[in-house]
Amino acid sequence: MISYNVVSAGEDVVPNSETAIKVAEGVLFPIYGEEKINAEKPYKIELKDGVWTIQGSVPSGRKGGAFFIQISKRTGQTIRVTHFK
């Protein structure tokens, strides 16, 4: 028997910041490497207009940029992902 887990209308796939971070890491780790992304903690996270924006932090004294990712709260779709240099 096949069963499906269906999200009902009105339910959010990414309802909170903890889930948003897990989704972001799931996308970012394969692209940039787990070690690099973890080095950019603490993450900055914001929810605005149904879109989670998560950014990495750059410790003072360290050169380089951080990741930037946007994820739809409703669908879980990755809207934008980049890493600044």
C-alpha positions as CSV (number, residue, x, y, z in Angstrom):
1,M,0.0,0.0,0.0
2,I,1.3,3.4,-0.9
3,S,0.7,6.3,1.4
4,Y,1.3,10.0,0.8
5,N,1.9,12.8,3.2
6,V,0.0,15.7,1.6
7,V,0.2,19.3,2.9
8,S,-3.3,20.7,3.2
9,A,-4.2,24.0,1.8
10,G,-3.2,26.8,4.1
11,E,-0.4,24.8,5.8
12,D,3.1,26.0,5.5
13,V,5.9,23.6,4.5
14,V,8.5,25.7,6.4
15,P,6.5,27.0,9.4
16,N,9.4,28.1,11.7
17,S,13.0,29.3,11.7
18,E,14.3,25.9,12.9
19,T,12.8,24.2,9.8
20,A,14.0,27.0,7.6
21,I,17.6,26.5,8.8
22,K,17.4,22.7,8.2
23,V,16.1,23.3,4.6
24,A,18.8,26.0,4.0
25,E,21.6,23.7,5.2
26,G,20.2,20.8,3.1
27,V,20.6,23.0,0.0
28,L,23.9,24.8,1.0
29,F,25.9,21.9,2.3
30,P,26.2,20.0,-1.0
31,I,27.0,23.2,-2.9
32,Y,29.5,24.9,-0.6
33,G,30.4,22.3,1.9
34,E,29.2,21.6,5.4
35,E,32.4,23.0,7.0
36,K,32.3,26.3,5.2
37,I,28.6,26.9,6.0
38,N,28.9,25.9,9.6
39,A,31.8,28.4,9.9
40,E,29.3,31.1,9.1
41,K,27.3,30.7,12.2
42,P,25.5,32.3,13.8
43,Y,23.0,32.6,11.0
44,K,20.9,35.7,10.5
45,I,17.3,34.7,9.8
46,E,14.2,36.8,8.9
47,L,10.7,36.1,7.7
48,K,9.1,38.7,5.5
49,D,6.2,38.5,3.1
50,G,6.2,34.7,3.3
51,V,9.9,34.3,2.5
52,W,12.6,33.1,4.9
53,T,15.9,34.9,4.3
54,I,18.9,33.2,5.9
55,Q,22.4,34.7,5.8
56,G,25.7,33.5,7.1
57,S,27.9,35.7,9.4
58,V,31.4,36.7,8.7
59,P,33.5,36.9,11.8
60,S,35.4,40.1,12.3
61,G,38.9,39.9,11.0
62,R,38.0,37.3,8.4
63,K,38.1,38.1,4.8
64,G,35.3,37.0,2.4
65,G,31.6,36.9,2.3
66,A,28.8,34.7,3.4
67,F,25.9,32.7,2.0
68,F,22.5,34.2,1.3
69,I,19.4,32.0,0.7
70,Q,15.7,32.6,0.4
71,I,13.1,29.9,0.9
72,S,9.3,30.1,0.5
73,K,7.5,29.6,3.8
74,R,4.5,28.2,2.0
75,T,6.1,25.7,-0.5
76,G,9.7,25.2,0.8
77,Q,11.0,26.2,-2.7
78,T,14.4,27.7,-2.8
79,I,13.9,31.1,-4.4
80,R,17.5,32.3,-4.4
81,V,20.9,31.0,-3.3
82,T,24.3,32.6,-3.5
83,H,27.6,33.1,-1.7
84,F,29.3,36.4,-1.6
85,K,33.0,36.7,-1.9
